[in-house]
Every structure is written in C-alpha cells, then in structure tokens.
Amino acid sequence: RRGRRIPGIGVKLKIPAGVSSETVRFSPTGRICSVLMLLAITALLSSQAPSGISLTEGLAHSVRGGSRSAIRVDPIDLQIALGTFRTPTEAGNGWERVTAGKDGTFSGPAARSGYIAFKVESEKSIVMMLSSQGNSIAYVNGAPRGGDIYMTGYVSLPVLLRKGTNSLIFACGRGSFKASLAPPSSAVMLDTRDLTAPDLLPSDRGPAQVGVVVQNATENDLKDVWLNGRHIPLLPALSSVKLPCTISTNRDGKAEIRLVSASRELLATTTINLRKRELNQPYKRTFVSGVDGSVQYYGVNPSTSPGAGQALFLSLHGAGVEGIGQAEAYSPKSWGFIAAATNRRPFGFDWEDIGRRDAIEVLEDARSRFKTDASKTYLTGHSMGGHGTWQVGAHFPDRFAAIMPSAGWVSFASYGGGARYPNPTPIEKMLLRASASSDTLALKHNYAQEGVYVLHGDADDNVPVTEARTMRRELADFHEDLHWFEQKGAGHWWDASPEPGSDCVDWAAGFDLFSRRRIPNLDEIRSVDFTTECPGVSARDHWLTVSQQDKAFEPSRVQAKYDPLSSRYTVATSNVHAFSVQLPKSTQAKISFEIDGDKFDAPAPRETIPVSMHLVRVSGKWASTTSAPPSEKNPTRSGGFKSVFDHRVIAVFGTTGSREENEWARDKARFDVETFWIRGNGTLLIVADRDFDPRQFLDQNVILYGNQTSNSAYSKLIDAGDFSVQSGSIKLGMREIREDAGICAVRPRRDSNVASVAIVGGNSIIGMRVTTRASYFQSGAGFPDCLVLSPNTLATGTKGTLVAGFFGNDWTVANGDFVWQP
C-alpha cells in the first residue's frame, strides 16, 4: 500500500501517483525476502509512467530584449543555428544557477529576457506532457516547441524523453516562468481547457461550430483521422493541434466530440457542456474564419428591441481582456447590437495583422446574423482596442459611420516597442516599409469620412493621454466632425456615473455621435479620398479600389471626384500603378476620365461598359481596360510575407533533403502549428510533401518548409522564373547567394489566381535554422516579400541581413525593389 511497510520487506515502496495501490499485490511468507520478488516489483514499477516532474533548478542566461521586428540579435540562437550549442552543466560563460520559488516559478533577468536550461534524466524512452508558462519557445533535445508566453495555463505538449540525459531549453520573455512534465492520461486526447464554443440560447437550433485541442502523445503520425465527421489529413506524432469541428447539442447543452481513425476506430472522445444564456443576456457566438478555417468567437450584447435594420456597434477589447468580457462592459442598447471581436486572443495581434482581419470577419458575421442596417455601423474600443479602433477605422473608412477610440495608442512607433532605427540603412528602411500598415498617421485623411470621438482619462498611467492628444492635433486641421473628451483625474479604466456600463467604453456622448451619423449610399458619394499602405491589407473605399502600387508598402493615395452631369471622373494619384472604379448604374452617357492630367474616354458606348473600369499606368500614361491580369499582384494576392496566413494556409514539410534538413522541416512546421494555436487561436493543417496533392487544397495558401531540393512540393507550386531556393544556392534575378542563408519569401501559387506560397527555409541546414524563430506571428514585425538572413543576423542584427525587398507587380525580381547588403 502506498506509504506503508510491506511485511517481509524492510523498505517503503513509493508508488507513483497514477499507479493504483492495488497494482502491487503479493503475500510474502514469513521473513523471507525474495530477490525474485524485488526484481518483479522493480520491473512492474519501471513499466509504469513516471510521476510528474517540476523543473525547479536550472541554469539561466539573460539576453538583450528585442523590438517588434523581423530581425533579432540572440547569441544562444546563433549557437543553435550553427550547431555549436551545448546544454550547460555548470555556471560560467554567462550562465548562472537559478532556483524556482516555492510555487515552482522562476523570476529575474533571464525570465524577463533570456534562457533557462535544464537537464532531465530518464531511465527509458518515454512520452511526457510538457507544460510551461512564460516562454516563447522550448527546445526539447534540440526540437523547437511552442511556448505559453502569456501564461494561460492551458498549453501542454507531448514530448519524447530519451533514455539518459535530456536537454530542455526555454526562451523566456514574460518576467515569470515555470515548467513541469507529467505522464499523458492517454495516447490520444481531446483537451477542452482551451475550447472555443458558443453559448446555448433558447432559440438555437441545429449544429454549432467549436474548436478543440487534439493531442497525439505517440511517436507515430496519425493519418486521415476524422473529428466529428471533419477530415484531418495528419495529426503529427507528439503534437497538440487546435482543430474545428461541428457539434450537435441537446437542450441541456451537452455535446459529444469524437476522434476516429481512418478505419473508424474510436481514438478519443469527450463530452462538452455549453453555457446556457437567455436572449437578453450577453452571450458568445462562433463562426468559421476564412483566414485559416479555425473556429473563432465573439461576444454579443443584444439589443433590447431586436429586429432587422438596427445598428451594429463593433467593439474591440484591451490587452488581456476576453471578447465576452468586453461585451459585458456595456449597457444594452435599444437601437443596436454590440459585437465584441476577440483579436484571436486576449493579447492576440494588437488588432493588426490577423487581429485586424478578425475584426472585419466579426463585423461581416454579425451584420449577416442580426440583419443590421449597413449604414448604421460603428466602431469603438478601449486601450489596445482603442489602438485597434484607430487602425481598423483608418484601413476601412467606408465600413463605419463613426468611431470612438478610448485610451487608444497611435502606433508601435509611439507605444508598444516598434522597431526604431535612428539613422536607418537601406535595409532598415526596407524593414520599416514592410511594417507600414502599422503607421496609423500615414492614413489619417481616411478619418475624414467618419465621425470621430476621442476619449481618454487625463491621468492614465498605462496609455499616456499624449497619445490621444497627438491624434487630435493631427486631425484638427482638416476633420469637420471631430469630438474630444478627457475625464479629469481618471486613470486607464474608469466609470464616472452610476448608470449601467463602464463609461470609459460605454460613453453616452460618443453613442450620441453614433446616432447622428450614417454611411451614405453608394450613388450619393461624389468624391473619395483614400490612402492605403498595401492593397492586400485594405484596397477599397466605396466605389474605388486600389489594385497595384508603384512602390510596395508605401502610402498610395487616390483623390477622385465624379460629376454625374458630365459623367466625368477627375482623379489625382500618388504611388498608384493601377486602380478601378465601380461605375454608376444611373447614366447611359459616355464615361470620361482625367487622371493626373491624362484625359481620355472609356473605350465603348455606355451600354457595353462593364460594372467597373480598370485604370492602369502604361509607359507613364493612364489608360482604361476592363480587367487586370489575375497573374499579377492584386488585392487578393498582393504580397508581404505575412499575407500567406490570409487564406486557409496549409503547412507542407519537406522529406527529400538530408536527415538534418528533414528533421528541421518537420519540427519547424509543428512549431508553427503550435505557435499559431497559442498566439492566434489558429488552425494550421500539416502534411508531408510526399502526401501533398495540390488538387485536394485548391486555391489555398501553402507554406513550404525547406527548399526546392528538400521539399518535393516546391516544383508543383512555384514557377522557376528569376527566383529560386535550392541546396547551396538562393537566386534572385542575376545574383546568387551561396553562403549559408535562411529565407522567408512569398510567391504566387502556380495553379491558382488567388493563392500564395511561402518558402520558409534556406540553402543549407544552418540557413534553415536561422529562420526557426522568425517572428512572423508577432504583430508589428514587418516582413517584406523576401527576406534573406545570414547566421550573422543573430549576432549583428540588420548588418547580417543579406537581402530585403518586394517583387514587382508581375512577381519578378527584375521589376521589383530589392536592397542588398553591401
């Protein structure tokens, strides 16, 4: 029995937790102590999983923290990339011994920005579940694994402990870190701690969408499994993946989730219970994201007088706040619904990148679900959500009649750790340009189309009130409907009145402004003044769409006026190569244009002119055409490396390289799957190149891990052209890189007019390792179309960056804009 002496044996047996005391039973006779009996007990216990292990003593090494940038300086990662890193066994060379506190938590400089290393002994090879909090990555025997950087507590990853000594290295960045290992409860598991699910309303009928974490705690891949009838091509060995599925619920809110094999063998099952809510209470709704096919949710504070034609208030939460909590901060409105998007996570993407896409997806789902009046759509948010209000309102000015940012910050340049280069080199300028969509002020003239109410507490110790004052100063010269209020003595979160709702978000005067503003009908709009920094981020403003830029990721502005009496468009452009206008239906007159001084008529009588007209600059002169070549850059496929995550991306790892290259590609793909789940509540399906059939994933974006030599899917998806990545060589136009180099690049998918392909890899195993921790899931980190890094990047930063730039509108290097390291 656990903790009791066994007659005839003069020792205590400490039976591990998880092993039943009834497992060890025997009846020794008299005082005989049988050696065979002891051997049998030892064999029995060694066959059971070990008990949990808390990592409480290790060696720590602090490194300098970085900014939000594609470029990092990290001496430990440099050693890992070069293959020279050895797990420390004693203090010295920058490593010092550290011990966790009583609760198992480490603090100090390395926990804020650095590494903590452990060595774990194991008597045999065994799978354990690694739970760590406060780290961005864990290297388990050299393999990169995802990290629970925001310390949510729901991340556990299956890892293999080999017989003997195991190395666990954690890169920390939160100021607090803890980690432990525990045996898995089963070989395959459904983990509901991070369940994304809707609430159950009395009116709900039919199926619902949920997202659940599936864990494969075996050393074998599971191919062609089915999650509640949804096909999953691969569950990699030793992986945790968040996947979407459809559930059927009963009136009690119970639903079953089943994972079955290709032969319909039950692998795992669990029952979930949806929270039940009434129609007049705030509740959650879920939807399937067009970004990655994942299930996301948003909070709803319903109208007290629901019905078609009401207003919609899109609300964006602050850092660390859940969408449902944001919805609950408002009093219900009689004239509209409040929809609180999630930014994919409480911290997520600062309402940029995929977070910005989440806001628009929620807007569209809520408008469709509640049948609201499109002209009565409004945007508001607090703190990080205040910045999101500035961001989303600037990029999509035709979607909102008015906006109300509260305690919002301007941009990463003014708040939040954006990359700064006092005297930028050409490569640094290119990197800053790649993050242009974060530059709120460059889009400031777009706010003229929206009513603006700026709200802030003048004693805010989190986001300085100077952020709001900057925006007020920038808009005051031209904005005709700008309103402002500072609450005296108020901090970051405040509530000045006893009325329901928190005033710092539910501000009556701001909602009064909303009630007075409407988005005009399309045929009422005579002029458009629109700026975009990338058509792939935002391209449309009412009847005008910017298709291509002269210089990618620099502000492109179109000021267009339409005279219905003469059917004439007068347009001034800046940094625009092509744009289109949606023509009015009310006139049969010949359409004429004057663009930057070039005058011409549409090429056909009105009755044969299509709904829209495409305008393009040819040899310095503007001309009209009916369409743009789909093979060229356009708003659907415009570039910027991060755009590969916009359209149901699938991860394909290479298997045709060397053993080291194949292991790296597989591990890196799994690391991205885990990181996208942890940071972005995302779903990233994964397959091997040998199993990838382009016909099964038509018009989906693809990430290829490796290069043309090591990944057989490369030649299926990417045309040769003047760009290639192979073992030993990266070719860009007429130039070639033969030294060790890593690359992150995006290209058009050969068999699609809408999909893109990203290459994450290099021309050698060292080059590939340089990209292992590429920060493309970090908001504010700018990645151009193509970024080539040497190992020296990890030592000297941008001085080790070999190439940065953008392909031309025809996707060639020759017509692109590239900067090379001298």
GIKAFEN-V808676 format. One record per backbone hydrogen bond with DSSP energy under -1.0 kcal/mol. CO is the residue of the C=O (numbers start at 1). NH is the residue of the N-H. Records with the same first field share a line. If there is no record, write none. Layout:
CO: NH + NH
This chain:
1: 4
6: 9
13: 3
16: 19
20: 23
29: 32
34: 38
35: 39
36: 40
37: 41
38: 42
39: 43
40: 44
41: 45
42: 46
43: 47
45: 48
53: 181
56: 100
58: 98
59: 117
60: 96
61: 115
67: 69
68: 419
74: 78
75: 79
76: 80
77: 81
78: 82
79: 83 + 84 + 85
92: 95
95: 92
96: 60
98: 58
101: 104
105: 101
106: 177
108: 112
109: 113
111: 174 + 175
113: 63
114: 172
115: 61
116: 170
117: 59
118: 168
120: 166
122: 164
126: 161
128: 159
129: 182
130: 157
131: 180
133: 178
134: 173
137: 171
138: 145
139: 169
140: 143
143: 140
145: 138
147: 149
148: 134 + 151
157: 130
159: 128
161: 126
164: 122
166: 120
167: 141
168: 118
169: 139
170: 116
171: 136
172: 114
177: 106
178: 133
179: 55
180: 131
181: 53
182: 129
187: 217
189: 215
191: 213
192: 195
196: 211
200: 277
201: 204
208: 247
210: 245
211: 196
212: 243
213: 191
214: 241
215: 189
216: 239
218: 238
222: 235
225: 232
226: 260
227: 230
230: 227
232: 225
233: 224
235: 222
239: 216
241: 214
243: 212
245: 210
247: 208
250: 253
253: 274
254: 250
255: 272
257: 270
258: 228
259: 267 + 268
260: 226
261: 264
265: 261
268: 259
270: 257
272: 255
275: 200
278: 281
283: 300
284: 199
285: 298
287: 296
289: 293
291: 648
294: 289
296: 287
298: 285
299: 340
300: 283
301: 338
310: 373
311: 337
312: 378
313: 339
314: 380
315: 341
316: 382
318: 321
322: 326
323: 327
324: 328
326: 329
327: 330
329: 502
333: 304
335: 311
337: 313
338: 301
339: 315
340: 299
346: 320
347: 350
349: 352
352: 355
353: 357
354: 358
355: 359
356: 360
357: 361
358: 362
359: 363
360: 364
361: 365
362: 366
363: 367
364: 368
365: 369
366: 370
371: 309
373: 376
375: 519
376: 312
377: 401
378: 314
379: 404
380: 316
381: 406
382: 385
383: 387
384: 388
385: 389
386: 390
387: 391
388: 392
389: 393
390: 394
391: 395
392: 396
396: 399
401: 451
402: 379
403: 453
404: 381
405: 455
406: 383
411: 414 + 415
412: 418
417: 68
425: 429
426: 430
427: 431
428: 432
429: 433
430: 434
433: 436
435: 438
436: 439
438: 440
440: 443
441: 444
443: 446
444: 447
445: 448
446: 449
447: 450
451: 403
452: 483
454: 485
455: 407
456: 487
457: 460
464: 467
465: 469
466: 470
467: 471
468: 472
469: 473
470: 474
471: 475
472: 476
475: 478 + 479
481: 452
483: 454
485: 456
487: 458 + 490
490: 459
494: 504
502: 505 + 506
505: 507
507: 511
508: 512
509: 513
510: 514
511: 515
513: 516
514: 517
521: 524
522: 525
526: 562
528: 560
530: 558
532: 556
534: 537 + 538
539: 546
541: 544
543: 582
544: 541
545: 580
548: 577 + 578
551: 554
556: 532
557: 574
558: 530
559: 572
560: 528
561: 570
563: 567 + 568
567: 592
568: 563
569: 594
570: 561
571: 596
572: 559
574: 557
577: 617
578: 547 + 548
579: 615
580: 545
581: 613
591: 602
592: 569
593: 600
594: 571
595: 598
598: 595
600: 593
605: 608
606: 609
611: 583
613: 581
614: 625
615: 579
616: 623
618: 621
621: 618
623: 616
625: 614
629: 632
637: 634
640: 643
641: 644
642: 645
643: 646
647: 701
650: 703
651: 687
652: 705
653: 689
658: 662
659: 663
660: 664
661: 665
662: 666
663: 667
664: 668
665: 669
666: 670
667: 671
668: 672
669: 673
670: 674
671: 675
672: 676
673: 677
674: 678
675: 679
676: 680 + 682
677: 681
685: 651
687: 653
688: 691
689: 692
693: 696
697: 700
701: 650
702: 758
703: 652
704: 760
705: 654
707: 711
710: 656
711: 714
714: 717 + 718
717: 750
720: 723
722: 733
724: 731
725: 708
726: 729
729: 726
730: 737
731: 724
732: 735
735: 732
737: 730
741: 763
742: 789
743: 761
744: 787
745: 759
747: 757
749: 752
755: 749
756: 702
757: 747
758: 704
759: 745
760: 706
761: 743
763: 728
764: 768
765: 769
766: 770
768: 771
769: 772
771: 774
775: 778
778: 781
784: 641
785: 746
786: 805
787: 744
788: 802 + 803
789: 742
790: 793
791: 794
792: 795 + 796
793: 797
794: 74
796: 799
797: 800
798: 801
800: 790
802: 821
803: 788
804: 819
805: 786
806: 817
808: 811
809: 633
812: 808
813: 816
817: 806
819: 804
